[in-house]
């Protein structure tokens, strides 16, 4: 399922479509749009988007699907 990055303040999509969640998070991390949070030393860090950004699921044409918003990812994926 494709994903895209959305800017809350600009109220628009600000990235290309990514075919996997892993590709999306690679883009987010490479562009410095998230921080890594460590809750416990025995767990992998969580990646948390900065407040201005959201990740949305979309169809192949880039239209948002549903109201779900992704803001964090656990682990190194």
LINTA-V887340 format. One record per backbone hydrogen bond with DSSP energy under -0.5 kcal/mol. NH is the residue of the N-H (numbers start at 1). CO is the residue of the C=O. If there is no record, write none. Layout:
NH,CO + NH,CO
This chain:
2,58 + 3,18 + 4,56 + 6,54 + 7,12 + 8,6 + 8,52 + 11,7 + 12,7 + 14,5 + 15,5 + 18,3 + 24,20 + 25,21 + 26,22 + 27,23 + 28,24 + 29,25 + 30,26 + 31,27 + 32,29 + 33,28 + 35,48 + 37,35 + 37,46 + 39,37 + 43,40 + 46,37 + 47,73 + 48,35 + 48,46 + 49,71 + 50,33 + 53,50 + 54,6 + 55,70 + 56,4 + 58,2 + 59,63 + 62,59 + 65,57 + 66,64 + 70,55 + 73,47 + 75,45
